[in-house]
């Protein structure tokens, strides 16, 4: 039962000057996607995006609870994010703040919405920034990363499906 | 133009105004066919904008591809828990 992974891609749009929207479908029921997004040992397995090794995923999953996720790049650089959960509806909806500790002024307010239809879960993440400059800084972080990591992972995934 | 007006649910003057701005910065091009004005996107001018977002998109793609693997494991685990007798 090989599922095609490569056909599912994240779609990034910029609804306003201070927002980033990321939409992606997952072939899994909604509670599993929620679980993978909120369970420390599972977060560590995917959040690194191949840019390093996730070394810490703290999650205090309640309104007002704090989170902090840390990864270390191959160069030994520590990249850390933290924030606070503001609204939670289990399996459906998470509103949380997010601060990149390297640029602590640019706090984002993120809303993750999960909807499920026929075993397919759509995750919509809306990042609300305080200014256009903050938004552009976040978008620019991706520029440093090459394509090679992506191709390597794709190859791994393909090999795992074969 | 007519199809844009209906697709965007905006008035013709509004659409004209937006198109004029897009044309001035070179993001769309226009040609006239009889009484119709045909607009097309200028891919070359749009590419830097596309590239800019694409790199960010790429990091999320990698993240989500890893998440797919986590989800496959969770699904397999659930199936195994609910159906231990099989094999």
gemmi code that builds the backbone of each chain (N, CA, C; Angstrom):
import gemmi

chains = {
    "A": [
        ("UNK", (0.812, -1.205, 0.000), (0.000, 0.000, 0.000), (0.854, 1.268, 0.000)),
        ("UNK", (1.596, 1.382, -1.071), (2.440, 2.569, -1.200), (1.582, 3.798, -1.471)),
        ("UNK", (1.784, 4.814, -0.693), (1.088, 6.071, -0.936), (2.070, 7.024, -1.599)),
        ("UNK", (1.574, 7.811, -2.487), (2.471, 8.749, -3.172), (2.720, 9.972, -2.305)),
        ("UNK", (3.957, 10.130, -1.915), (4.314, 11.241, -1.035), (4.627, 12.492, -1.835)),
        ("UNK", (5.262, 12.293, -2.968), (5.786, 13.438, -3.700), (4.692, 14.339, -4.273)),
        ("UNK", (3.474, 13.801, -4.424), (2.413, 14.619, -5.003), (1.855, 15.614, -3.993)),
        ("UNK", (2.197, 15.424, -2.726), (1.679, 16.329, -1.705), (2.701, 17.411, -1.408)),
        ("UNK", (2.388, 18.627, -1.767), (3.331, 19.702, -1.509), (2.661, 20.818, -0.723)),
        ("UNK", (3.470, 21.497, 0.058), (2.973, 22.628, 0.832), (2.743, 23.803, -0.106)),
        ("UNK", (1.633, 24.481, 0.077), (1.352, 25.661, -0.726), (1.447, 26.889, 0.174)),
        ("UNK", (2.356, 27.773, -0.167), (2.574, 28.978, 0.629), (1.997, 30.173, -0.113)),
        ("UNK", (1.140, 30.931, 0.566), (0.621, 32.164, -0.023), (0.767, 33.299, 0.994)),
        ("UNK", (0.656, 34.509, 0.502), (0.800, 35.698, 1.352), (-0.505, 36.487, 1.294)),
        ("UNK", (-1.479, 36.126, 2.155), (-2.805, 36.750, 2.051), (-2.782, 38.259, 2.260)),
        ("UNK", (-1.942, 38.744, 3.178), (-1.790, 40.189, 3.377), (-0.301, 40.459, 3.558)),
        ("UNK", (0.060, 41.725, 3.718), (1.471, 42.096, 3.881), (2.082, 41.569, 5.176)),
        ("UNK", (1.249, 41.163, 6.130), (1.789, 40.718, 7.417), (1.434, 39.266, 7.716)),
        ("UNK", (1.042, 38.522, 6.686), (0.644, 37.131, 6.906), (1.372, 36.170, 5.968)),
        ("UNK", (1.537, 34.938, 6.469), (2.004, 33.830, 5.640), (1.039, 32.676, 5.878)),
        ("UNK", (0.567, 32.070, 4.804), (-0.346, 30.940, 4.945), (0.288, 29.713, 4.298)),
        ("UNK", (0.269, 28.609, 5.047), (0.839, 27.359, 4.551), (-0.246, 26.290, 4.594)),
        ("UNK", (-0.499, 25.655, 3.473), (-1.546, 24.634, 3.412), (-0.946, 23.324, 2.916)),
        ("UNK", (-1.319, 22.236, 3.574), (-0.776, 20.919, 3.187), (-1.787, 19.843, 3.562)),
        ("UNK", (-1.916, 18.844, 2.703), (-2.810, 17.709, 2.990), (-1.994, 16.520, 3.468)),
        ("UNK", (-2.575, 15.753, 4.386), (-1.919, 14.559, 4.915), (-2.853, 13.365, 4.792)),
        ("UNK", (-2.284, 12.239, 4.369), (-3.092, 11.020, 4.274), (-3.147, 10.339, 5.633)),
        ("UNK", (-3.817, 10.980, 6.565), (-3.949, 10.435, 7.913), (-5.132, 11.118, 8.580)),
        ("UNK", (-5.787, 10.403, 9.503), (-6.897, 11.041, 10.213), (-6.417, 12.212, 11.081)),
        ("UNK", (-7.290, 13.132, 11.292), (-6.973, 14.364, 12.003), (-6.333, 14.156, 13.381)),
        ("UNK", (-6.838, 13.208, 14.206), (-6.234, 13.050, 15.533), (-4.746, 12.673, 15.465)),
        ("UNK", (-4.359, 11.958, 14.415), (-2.947, 11.578, 14.298), (-2.079, 12.779, 13.936)),
        ("UNK", (-2.606, 13.634, 13.069), (-1.854, 14.833, 12.697), (-1.689, 15.727, 13.939)),
        ("UNK", (-2.748, 15.854, 14.690), (-2.707, 16.656, 15.922), (-1.691, 16.073, 16.905)),
        ("UNK", (-1.720, 14.758, 17.005), (-0.802, 14.070, 17.907), (0.656, 14.315, 17.500)),
        ("UNK", (0.918, 14.206, 16.189), (2.285, 14.407, 15.698), (2.752, 15.848, 15.919)),
        ("UNK", (1.805, 16.777, 15.990), (2.108, 18.202, 16.122), (2.270, 18.617, 17.588)),
        ("UNK", (1.829, 17.755, 18.501), (1.791, 18.175, 19.909), (2.525, 17.214, 20.856)),
        ("UNK", (3.126, 16.159, 20.315), (3.814, 15.185, 21.169), (5.324, 15.330, 20.996)),
        ("UNK", (6.046, 15.673, 22.084), (7.484, 15.988, 21.959), (8.305, 14.978, 21.155)),
        ("UNK", (8.185, 13.700, 21.467), (9.056, 12.750, 20.760), (8.694, 12.640, 19.272)),
        ("UNK", (7.449, 12.958, 18.920), (7.058, 12.936, 17.500), (7.494, 14.232, 16.804)),
        ("UNK", (7.356, 15.358, 17.490), (7.778, 16.650, 16.923), (9.255, 16.583, 16.526)),
        ("UNK", (10.058, 15.978, 17.406), (11.502, 15.895, 17.154), (11.812, 15.147, 15.864)),
        ("UNK", (10.904, 14.286, 15.435), (11.168, 13.486, 14.240), (10.929, 14.237, 12.937)),
        ("UNK", (10.139, 15.315, 12.973), (9.828, 15.975, 11.698), (10.131, 17.461, 11.653)),
        ("UNK", (10.142, 18.107, 12.788), (10.214, 19.570, 12.763), (11.554, 20.104, 12.244)),
        ("UNK", (12.618, 19.312, 12.348), (13.954, 19.754, 11.947), (14.065, 20.096, 10.474)),
        ("UNK", (13.158, 19.560, 9.650), (13.165, 19.836, 8.202), (14.530, 19.554, 7.564)),
        ("UNK", (15.267, 18.630, 8.141), (16.600, 18.254, 7.634), (17.625, 19.372, 7.728)),
        ("UNK", (17.306, 20.424, 8.490), (18.264, 21.522, 8.653), (19.145, 21.291, 9.870)),
        ("UNK", (18.900, 20.203, 10.585), (19.671, 19.920, 11.783), (19.010, 18.798, 12.565)),
        ("UNK", (19.412, 18.660, 13.825), (18.844, 17.626, 14.664), (18.025, 18.307, 15.764)),
        ("UNK", (16.779, 17.890, 15.890), (15.948, 18.463, 16.947), (16.412, 17.898, 18.284)),
        ("UNK", (16.822, 18.782, 19.183), (17.387, 18.321, 20.451), (16.422, 18.498, 21.618)),
        ("UNK", (15.433, 19.364, 21.423), (14.489, 19.606, 22.515), (13.116, 19.935, 21.946)),
        ("UNK", (12.077, 19.332, 22.513), (10.708, 19.715, 22.164), (9.906, 19.686, 23.458)),
        ("UNK", (9.750, 20.860, 24.038), (8.946, 20.978, 25.264), (7.569, 21.475, 24.892)),
        ("UNK", (6.550, 20.810, 25.413), (5.169, 21.152, 25.084), (4.329, 21.104, 26.362)),
        ("UNK", (3.829, 22.246, 26.762), (2.892, 22.285, 27.892), (1.524, 22.621, 27.289)),
        ("UNK", (0.849, 21.557, 26.862), (-0.326, 21.718, 26.006), (-1.576, 22.107, 26.806)),
        ("UNK", (-1.655, 23.380, 27.136), (-2.852, 23.945, 27.759), (-2.817, 25.438, 27.495)),
        ("UNK", (-3.963, 26.080, 27.573), (-4.018, 27.508, 27.304), (-3.131, 28.227, 28.323)),
        ("UNK", (-2.208, 29.031, 27.825), (-1.240, 29.708, 28.700), (0.032, 28.900, 28.895)),
        ("UNK", (0.018, 27.640, 28.440), (1.202, 26.782, 28.569), (2.269, 27.194, 27.568)),
        ("UNK", (3.526, 26.952, 27.936), (4.638, 27.361, 27.076), (5.150, 26.183, 26.246)),
        ("UNK", (5.759, 26.506, 25.114), (6.450, 25.488, 24.323), (7.826, 26.016, 23.952)),
        ("UNK", (8.757, 25.130, 23.740), (10.092, 25.518, 23.255), (10.694, 24.352, 22.483)),
        ("UNK", (11.058, 24.636, 21.231), (11.635, 23.616, 20.361), (13.021, 24.099, 19.933)),
        ("UNK", (14.010, 23.191, 20.018), (15.384, 23.568, 19.696), (15.974, 22.570, 18.702)),
        ("UNK", (16.703, 23.104, 17.734), (17.462, 22.190, 16.880), (18.884, 22.705, 16.738)),
        ("UNK", (19.804, 21.771, 16.471), (21.207, 22.129, 16.295), (21.599, 21.781, 14.868)),
        ("UNK", (22.129, 22.773, 14.154), (22.505, 22.562, 12.751), (23.838, 21.799, 12.694)),
        ("UNK", (24.181, 21.260, 11.521), (25.454, 20.543, 11.374), (26.655, 21.417, 11.754)),
        ("UNK", (26.524, 22.748, 11.620), (27.620, 23.658, 12.008), (27.668, 23.877, 13.514)),
        ("UNK", (26.752, 23.279, 14.250), (26.738, 23.451, 15.697), (25.948, 24.661, 16.169)),
        ("UNK", (25.228, 25.279, 15.241), (24.425, 26.449, 15.584), (23.098, 26.002, 16.202)),
        ("UNK", (22.765, 26.603, 17.348), (21.506, 26.257, 17.993), (20.403, 27.186, 17.488)),
        ("UNK", (19.326, 26.593, 16.983), (18.207, 27.367, 16.465), (17.004, 27.049, 17.344)),
        ("UNK", (16.523, 28.049, 18.066), (15.472, 27.782, 19.043), (14.253, 28.680, 18.834)),
        ("UNK", (13.100, 28.092, 19.056), (11.830, 28.818, 18.979), (11.056, 28.546, 20.260)),
        ("UNK", (10.313, 29.524, 20.700), (9.428, 29.266, 21.838), (8.162, 30.093, 21.692)),
        ("UNK", (7.210, 29.811, 22.535), (5.968, 30.559, 22.483), (4.999, 30.046, 23.529)),
        ("UNK", (3.751, 30.450, 23.357), (2.727, 30.137, 24.345), (1.458, 29.704, 23.611)),
        ("UNK", (0.817, 28.682, 24.157), (-0.465, 28.258, 23.578), (-1.569, 29.207, 24.038)),
        ("UNK", (-2.323, 29.735, 23.089), (-3.361, 30.719, 23.407), (-4.766, 30.130, 23.335)),
        ("UNK", (-4.995, 29.264, 22.355), (-6.309, 28.620, 22.220), (-6.076, 27.192, 21.764)),
        ("UNK", (-6.859, 26.276, 22.315), (-6.705, 24.867, 21.943), (-8.069, 24.207, 21.814)),
        ("UNK", (-8.322, 23.588, 20.685), (-9.437, 22.660, 20.551), (-8.803, 21.359, 20.073)),
        ("UNK", (-8.757, 20.339, 20.947), (-8.059, 19.109, 20.581), (-8.466, 18.581, 19.207)),
        ("UNK", (-7.480, 18.197, 18.419), (-7.643, 17.624, 17.081), (-8.125, 18.626, 16.019)),
        ("UNK", (-8.377, 19.876, 16.404), (-8.970, 20.801, 15.441), (-8.218, 22.098, 15.246)),
        ("UNK", (-7.699, 22.659, 16.342), (-7.368, 24.069, 16.271), (-6.354, 24.402, 17.351)),
        ("UNK", (-5.256, 25.049, 16.974), (-4.276, 25.528, 17.944), (-3.890, 26.962, 17.571)),
        ("UNK", (-3.998, 27.854, 18.530), (-3.486, 29.209, 18.337), (-2.323, 29.375, 19.300)),
        ("UNK", (-1.172, 29.774, 18.771), (0.011, 29.892, 19.623), (0.941, 30.986, 19.132)),
        ("UNK", (1.662, 31.570, 20.061), (2.657, 32.558, 19.663), (3.954, 31.826, 19.342)),
        ("UNK", (4.778, 32.464, 18.504), (6.049, 31.859, 18.112), (7.114, 32.940, 18.015)),
        ("UNK", (8.197, 32.722, 18.733), (9.311, 33.663, 18.713), (10.568, 32.913, 18.310)),
        ("UNK", (11.247, 33.414, 17.293), (12.563, 32.879, 16.942), (13.557, 33.565, 17.877)),
        ("UNK", (14.279, 32.773, 18.667), (15.111, 33.370, 19.708), (16.281, 34.178, 19.137)),
        ("UNK", (16.577, 33.970, 17.846), (17.606, 34.775, 17.190), (17.116, 36.158, 16.809)),
        ("UNK", (15.798, 36.359, 16.798), (15.205, 37.664, 16.470), (13.950, 37.837, 17.311)),
        ("UNK", (14.127, 38.020, 18.630), (13.003, 37.925, 19.561), (11.916, 38.998, 19.409)),
        ("UNK", (12.202, 40.037, 18.637), (11.165, 41.069, 18.471), (10.060, 40.646, 17.508)),
        ("UNK", (10.397, 39.732, 16.617), (9.427, 39.385, 15.575), (8.489, 38.264, 15.968)),
        ("UNK", (7.669, 38.502, 16.969), (6.746, 37.457, 17.419), (5.610, 37.244, 16.412)),
        ("UNK", (5.319, 35.981, 16.177), (4.209, 35.641, 15.291), (3.066, 35.049, 16.109)),
        ("UNK", (1.846, 35.258, 15.636), (0.689, 34.583, 16.220), (0.198, 33.596, 15.162)),
        ("UNK", (0.352, 32.313, 15.478), (0.044, 31.273, 14.497), (-1.280, 30.578, 14.806)),
        ("UNK", (-2.036, 30.311, 13.770), (-3.270, 29.549, 13.924), (-3.175, 28.304, 13.059)),
        ("UNK", (-3.222, 27.149, 13.702), (-3.207, 25.884, 12.972), (-4.623, 25.305, 12.979)),
        ("UNK", (-5.168, 25.110, 11.791), (-6.514, 24.557, 11.666), (-6.420, 23.212, 10.955)),
        ("UNK", (-7.029, 22.186, 11.552), (-7.045, 20.863, 10.925), (-8.477, 20.498, 10.563)),
        ("UNK", (-8.677, 20.129, 9.297), (-9.997, 19.649, 8.892), (-9.805, 18.294, 8.225)),
        ("UNK", (-10.789, 17.404, 8.405), (-10.643, 16.070, 7.835), (-11.815, 15.741, 6.927)),
        ("UNK", (-11.492, 15.124, 5.810), (-12.532, 14.654, 4.901), (-12.063, 13.339, 4.286)),
        ("UNK", (-12.800, 12.281, 4.554), (-12.481, 10.979, 3.982), (-11.077, 10.493, 4.282)),
        ("UNK", (-10.623, 10.651, 5.518), (-9.308, 10.157, 5.898), (-8.164, 11.075, 5.490)),
        ("UNK", (-8.498, 12.157, 4.782), (-7.491, 13.117, 4.345), (-7.602, 14.357, 5.232)),
        ("UNK", (-6.481, 14.726, 5.848), (-6.509, 15.883, 6.753), (-5.804, 17.062, 6.100)),
        ("UNK", (-6.486, 18.197, 6.100), (-5.877, 19.421, 5.582), (-5.421, 20.280, 6.757)),
        ("UNK", (-4.149, 20.614, 6.754), (-3.603, 21.501, 7.774), (-3.404, 22.879, 7.157)),
        ("UNK", (-3.986, 23.881, 7.814), (-3.798, 25.255, 7.360), (-3.106, 26.021, 8.476)),
        ("UNK", (-1.923, 26.524, 8.211), (-1.242, 27.320, 9.208), (-1.174, 28.764, 8.745)),
        ("UNK", (-1.759, 29.642, 9.540), (-1.731, 31.068, 9.225), (-0.816, 31.757, 10.230)),
        ("UNK", (0.245, 32.361, 9.716), (1.166, 33.094, 10.588), (0.860, 34.580, 10.469)),
        ("UNK", (0.564, 35.184, 11.604), (0.287, 36.630, 11.610), (1.472, 37.343, 12.247)),
        ("UNK", (2.133, 38.178, 11.449), (3.288, 38.915, 11.967), (2.878, 40.336, 12.308)),
        ("UNK", (3.764, 41.016, 13.049), (3.442, 42.389, 13.465), (3.716, 43.400, 12.361)),
        ("UNK", (4.648, 43.076, 11.486), (4.974, 44.022, 10.427), (5.390, 43.272, 9.172)),
        ("UNK", (5.390, 44.005, 8.084), (5.824, 43.437, 6.823), (7.300, 43.045, 6.882)),
        ("UNK", (8.098, 43.833, 7.605), (9.533, 43.543, 7.735), (9.733, 42.193, 8.435)),
        ("UNK", (8.955, 41.965, 9.495), (9.045, 40.687, 10.217), (8.667, 39.529, 9.294)),
        ("UNK", (7.613, 39.736, 8.537), (7.182, 38.677, 7.627), (8.267, 38.376, 6.585)),
        ("UNK", (8.830, 39.440, 6.021), (9.848, 39.247, 4.994), (11.089, 38.562, 5.560)),
        ("UNK", (11.408, 38.857, 6.829), (12.564, 38.214, 7.467), (12.330, 36.713, 7.597)),
        ("UNK", (11.113, 36.334, 7.940), (10.790, 34.908, 8.062), (10.879, 34.212, 6.704)),
        ("UNK", (10.338, 34.858, 5.693), (10.401, 34.270, 4.344), (11.846, 34.133, 3.881)),
        ("UNK", (12.683, 35.076, 4.269), (14.068, 35.088, 3.807), (14.889, 33.963, 4.437)),
        ("UNK", (14.452, 33.427, 5.583), (15.231, 32.379, 6.237), (15.379, 31.160, 5.335)),
        ("UNK", (14.371, 30.911, 4.511), (14.426, 29.754, 3.622), (15.478, 29.893, 2.537)),
        ("UNK", (15.861, 31.140, 2.235), (16.775, 31.389, 1.128), (18.138, 30.741, 1.333)),
        ("UNK", (18.530, 30.559, 2.594), (19.864, 30.029, 2.869), (19.944, 28.526, 2.573)),
        ("UNK", (18.805, 27.908, 2.522), (18.807, 26.460, 2.388), (18.756, 26.041, 0.934)),
        ("UNK", (19.576, 25.089, 0.607), (19.604, 24.617, -0.770), (18.525, 23.600, -1.066)),
        ("UNK", (18.513, 23.171, -2.285), (17.542, 22.173, -2.714), (18.005, 20.759, -2.377)),
        ("UNK", (19.305, 20.606, -2.145), (19.860, 19.270, -2.058), (19.224, 18.420, -0.950)),
        ("UNK", (19.019, 19.055, 0.216), (18.406, 18.333, 1.331), (17.053, 17.758, 0.936)),
        ("UNK", (16.305, 18.554, 0.205), (14.968, 18.135, -0.190), (15.045, 16.915, -1.092)),
        ("UNK", (15.974, 16.971, -2.026), (16.098, 15.865, -2.969), (16.556, 14.601, -2.248)),
        ("UNK", (17.472, 14.783, -1.279), (17.937, 13.639, -0.508), (16.800, 12.973, 0.236)),
        ("UNK", (15.955, 13.787, 0.864), (14.854, 13.222, 1.640), (13.862, 12.530, 0.714)),
        ("UNK", (13.623, 13.168, -0.427), (12.696, 12.598, -1.390), (13.168, 11.207, -1.810)),
        ("UNK", (14.464, 11.100, -2.012), (15.052, 9.832, -2.405), (14.847, 8.781, -1.309)),
        ("UNK", (15.064, 9.223, -0.066), (14.853, 8.330, 1.082), (13.416, 7.835, 1.144)),
        ("UNK", (12.499, 8.786, 0.975), (11.079, 8.444, 1.040), (10.740, 7.463, -0.077)),
        ("UNK", (11.238, 7.768, -1.268), (10.970, 6.910, -2.419), (11.518, 5.510, -2.182)),
        ("UNK", (12.718, 5.444, -1.609), (13.348, 4.154, -1.342), (12.531, 3.371, -0.306)),
        ("UNK", (11.992, 4.089, 0.666), (11.208, 3.439, 1.717), (9.902, 2.875, 1.162)),
        ("UNK", (9.402, 3.481, 0.100), (8.127, 3.053, -0.484), (8.312, 1.898, -1.457)),
        ("UNK", (9.522, 1.768, -1.967), (9.776, 0.766, -3.008), (9.605, -0.648, -2.460)),
    ],
    "B": [
        ("UNK", (-10.818, 40.444, -19.963), (-11.286, 41.418, -18.977), (-12.638, 41.013, -18.399)),
        ("UNK", (-13.575, 40.667, -19.261), (-14.900, 40.240, -18.800), (-14.789, 39.018, -17.893)),
        ("UNK", (-13.916, 38.078, -18.277), (-13.790, 36.869, -17.457), (-13.122, 37.178, -16.119)),
        ("UNK", (-12.219, 38.152, -16.101), (-11.597, 38.546, -14.834), (-12.617, 39.195, -13.902)),
        ("UNK", (-13.471, 40.030, -14.479), (-14.487, 40.711, -13.677), (-15.384, 39.692, -12.981)),
        ("UNK", (-15.789, 38.658, -13.713), (-16.682, 37.681, -13.087), (-15.921, 36.774, -12.119)),
        ("UNK", (-14.668, 36.420, -12.464), (-13.897, 35.536, -11.582), (-13.558, 36.213, -10.260)),
        ("UNK", (-13.300, 37.511, -10.302), (-12.855, 38.216, -9.100), (-14.013, 38.803, -8.303)),
        ("UNK", (-15.193, 38.821, -8.922), (-16.353, 39.428, -8.279), (-16.060, 40.890, -7.896)),
        ("UNK", (-15.454, 41.603, -8.813), (-15.176, 43.025, -8.618), (-15.776, 43.777, -9.801)),
        ("UNK", (-15.907, 45.097, -9.635), (-16.464, 45.875, -10.740), (-15.393, 46.059, -11.828)),
        ("UNK", (-15.868, 46.359, -13.026), (-14.925, 46.542, -14.130), (-13.920, 47.664, -13.874)),
        ("UNK", (-14.350, 48.836, -13.341), (-13.356, 49.879, -13.054), (-12.301, 49.443, -12.032)),
        ("UNK", (-12.735, 48.664, -11.020), (-11.773, 48.175, -10.021), (-10.728, 47.272, -10.677)),
        ("UNK", (-11.238, 46.326, -11.490), (-10.330, 45.391, -12.161), (-9.373, 46.154, -13.085)),
        ("UNK", (-9.916, 47.140, -13.800), (-9.085, 47.945, -14.705), (-7.957, 48.622, -13.955)),
        ("UNK", (-8.293, 49.145, -12.780), (-7.314, 49.873, -11.977), (-6.169, 48.932, -11.562)),
        ("UNK", (-6.560, 47.733, -11.046), (-5.543, 46.765, -10.629), (-4.664, 46.361, -11.818)),
        ("UNK", (-5.309, 46.106, -12.946), (-4.557, 45.674, -14.119), (-3.598, 46.754, -14.599)),
        ("UNK", (-4.038, 48.016, -14.467), (-3.174, 49.113, -14.899), (-1.898, 49.133, -14.059)),
        ("UNK", (-2.065, 48.957, -12.729), (-0.900, 48.950, -11.830), (0.019, 47.772, -12.168)),
        ("UNK", (-0.592, 46.594, -12.370), (0.203, 45.399, -12.691), (0.955, 45.577, -14.015)),
        ("UNK", (0.295, 46.283, -14.960), (0.914, 46.509, -16.267), (2.076, 47.499, -16.136)),
        ("UNK", (1.868, 48.527, -15.296), (2.906, 49.544, -15.116), (4.193, 48.961, -14.539)),
        ("UNK", (4.047, 47.952, -13.639), (5.258, 47.351, -13.064), (5.713, 46.131, -13.859)),
        ("UNK", (5.034, 45.854, -14.959), (5.495, 44.815, -15.866), (5.096, 43.391, -15.503)),
        ("UNK", (4.172, 43.241, -14.566), (3.784, 41.886, -14.158), (2.749, 41.269, -15.095)),
        ("UNK", (1.988, 42.106, -15.798), (1.118, 41.570, -16.847), (1.369, 42.350, -18.142)),
        ("UNK", (1.043, 41.686, -19.230), (1.147, 42.330, -20.535), (-0.228, 42.285, -21.178)),
        ("UNK", (-0.480, 43.239, -22.047), (-1.792, 43.287, -22.670), (-1.637, 43.367, -24.181)),
        ("UNK", (-2.589, 42.716, -24.872), (-2.641, 42.919, -26.312), (-4.114, 43.064, -26.705)),
        ("UNK", (-4.336, 43.749, -27.821), (-5.712, 43.983, -28.234), (-6.054, 43.062, -29.384)),
        ("UNK", (-7.224, 42.430, -29.242), (-7.734, 41.592, -30.334), (-9.106, 42.119, -30.664)),
        ("UNK", (-9.194, 42.909, -31.718), (-10.455, 43.556, -32.018), (-10.832, 44.479, -30.876)),
        ("UNK", (-11.992, 44.244, -30.282), (-12.421, 45.098, -29.185), (-12.020, 44.504, -27.834)),
        ("UNK", (-11.418, 43.303, -27.868), (-11.064, 42.654, -26.607), (-9.624, 42.952, -26.210)),
        ("UNK", (-9.421, 43.118, -24.925), (-8.050, 43.264, -24.419), (-7.695, 41.965, -23.707)),
        ("UNK", (-6.633, 41.328, -24.187), (-6.198, 40.053, -23.617), (-4.981, 40.313, -22.732)),
        ("UNK", (-5.113, 39.929, -21.486), (-3.996, 40.105, -20.546), (-3.296, 38.774, -20.336)),
        ("UNK", (-1.996, 38.831, -20.238), (-1.266, 37.621, -19.862), (-0.212, 37.957, -18.805)),
        ("UNK", (0.081, 36.934, -17.947), (1.095, 37.124, -16.914), (2.475, 37.161, -17.554)),
        ("UNK", (3.312, 38.013, -17.041), (4.698, 38.054, -17.495), (5.547, 37.202, -16.544)),
        ("UNK", (5.726, 35.936, -16.945), (6.403, 34.968, -16.087), (7.800, 35.398, -15.656)),
        ("UNK", (8.510, 36.058, -16.566), (9.882, 36.450, -16.256), (9.942, 37.433, -15.090)),
        ("UNK", (8.999, 38.376, -15.093), (8.981, 39.366, -14.014), (8.458, 38.774, -12.709)),
        ("UNK", (7.634, 37.733, -12.826), (7.057, 37.115, -11.626), (8.028, 36.146, -10.954)),
        ("UNK", (9.034, 35.691, -11.709), (9.907, 34.642, -11.200), (10.608, 34.999, -9.880)),
        ("UNK", (11.178, 36.223, -9.755), (11.835, 36.536, -8.477), (10.891, 36.413, -7.283)),
        ("UNK", (9.641, 36.801, -7.474), (8.656, 36.710, -6.385), (8.384, 35.245, -6.078)),
        ("UNK", (8.227, 34.473, -7.141), (7.979, 33.044, -6.977), (9.152, 32.369, -6.265)),
        ("UNK", (10.379, 32.680, -6.700), (11.580, 32.081, -6.099), (11.682, 32.409, -4.617)),
        ("UNK", (11.356, 33.651, -4.311), (11.455, 34.146, -2.941), (10.608, 33.288, -2.005)),
        ("UNK", (9.373, 33.025, -2.409), (8.483, 32.229, -1.572), (8.837, 30.743, -1.662)),
        ("UNK", (9.366, 30.331, -2.811), (9.596, 28.905, -3.023), (10.617, 28.322, -2.048)),
        ("UNK", (11.637, 29.097, -1.734), (12.649, 28.601, -0.809), (12.057, 28.338, 0.574)),
        ("UNK", (11.198, 29.224, 0.990), (10.507, 29.062, 2.274), (9.596, 27.838, 2.209)),
        ("UNK", (8.877, 27.751, 1.078), (7.978, 26.627, 0.840), (8.745, 25.304, 0.905)),
        ("UNK", (9.978, 25.326, 0.369), (10.782, 24.115, 0.321), (11.110, 23.585, 1.719)),
        ("UNK", (11.415, 24.495, 2.642), (11.744, 24.029, 3.988), (10.508, 23.396, 4.639)),
        ("UNK", (9.342, 23.945, 4.343), (8.108, 23.334, 4.872), (7.802, 22.023, 4.183)),
        ("UNK", (8.137, 21.925, 2.913), (7.935, 20.643, 2.215), (8.756, 19.542, 2.859)),
        ("UNK", (9.995, 19.867, 3.192), (10.855, 18.850, 3.813), (10.332, 18.468, 5.176)),
        ("UNK", (9.904, 19.471, 5.921), (9.335, 19.235, 7.243), (8.119, 18.304, 7.128)),
        ("UNK", (7.267, 18.600, 6.175), (6.027, 17.831, 6.058), (6.270, 16.442, 5.474)),
        ("UNK", (7.314, 16.302, 4.671), (7.627, 14.957, 4.185), (8.076, 14.070, 5.347)),
        ("UNK", (8.824, 14.667, 6.272), (9.216, 13.919, 7.474), (7.983, 13.625, 8.332)),
        ("UNK", (7.064, 14.586, 8.381), (5.821, 14.379, 9.136), (4.985, 13.253, 8.521)),
        ("UNK", (4.994, 13.152, 7.194), (4.296, 12.035, 6.521), (4.785, 10.692, 7.060)),
        ("UNK", (6.108, 10.600, 7.226), (6.667, 9.331, 7.720), (6.204, 9.041, 9.143)),
        ("UNK", (6.172, 10.081, 9.964), (5.683, 9.925, 11.345), (4.235, 9.439, 11.319)),
        ("UNK", (3.437, 10.034, 10.438), (2.011, 9.673, 10.363), (1.822, 8.239, 9.879)),
        ("UNK", (2.658, 7.834, 8.915), (2.577, 6.446, 8.445), (2.848, 5.481, 9.599)),
        ("UNK", (3.842, 5.822, 10.428), (4.159, 4.979, 11.587), (2.988, 4.934, 12.565)),
        ("UNK", (2.393, 6.101, 12.809), (1.265, 6.153, 13.749), (0.092, 5.330, 13.223)),
        ("UNK", (-0.141, 5.434, 11.923), (-1.241, 4.665, 11.314), (-0.973, 3.172, 11.436)),
        ("UNK", (0.267, 2.780, 11.143), (0.643, 1.368, 11.225), (0.483, 0.852, 12.655)),
        ("UNK", (0.857, 1.691, 13.610), (0.762, 1.316, 15.012), (-0.704, 1.113, 15.406)),
        ("UNK", (-1.563, 2.031, 14.944), (-2.990, 1.921, 15.259), (-3.592, 0.654, 14.655)),
        ("UNK", (-3.197, 0.387, 13.407), (-3.701, -0.818, 12.746), (-3.260, -2.062, 13.501)),
        ("UNK", (-1.999, -2.064, 13.924), (-1.462, -3.218, 14.649), (-2.181, -3.393, 15.986)),
        ("UNK", (-2.451, -2.276, 16.664), (-3.135, -2.349, 17.952), (-4.563, -2.860, 17.803)),
        ("UNK", (-5.211, -2.445, 16.718), (-6.604, -2.820, 16.545), (-6.790, -4.171, 15.884)),
        ("UNK", (-5.685, -4.759, 15.411), (-5.799, -5.966, 14.596), (-4.608, -6.874, 14.841)),
        ("UNK", (-4.424, -7.255, 16.100), (-3.201, -7.956, 16.490), (-3.120, -9.382, 15.968)),
        ("UNK", (-4.278, -9.965, 15.629), (-4.294, -11.373, 15.246), (-3.684, -11.616, 13.880)),
        ("UNK", (-3.841, -10.632, 12.994), (-3.416, -10.850, 11.633), (-1.914, -11.036, 11.542)),
        ("UNK", (-1.488, -12.138, 11.007), (-0.086, -12.514, 10.835), (0.674, -12.466, 12.143)),
    ],
}
model = gemmi.Model(1)
for chain_id, residues in chains.items():
    chain = gemmi.Chain(chain_id)
    for i, (resn, *xyz) in enumerate(residues, 1):
        res = gemmi.Residue()
        res.name, res.seqid = resn, gemmi.SeqId(i, " ")
        for name, pos in zip(("N", "CA", "C"), xyz):
            atom = gemmi.Atom()
            atom.name, atom.element = name, gemmi.Element(name[0])
            atom.pos, atom.b_iso = gemmi.Position(*pos), 0.0
            res.add_atom(atom)
        chain.add_residue(res)
    model.add_chain(chain)
structure = gemmi.Structure()
structure.add_model(model)
structure.setup_entities()
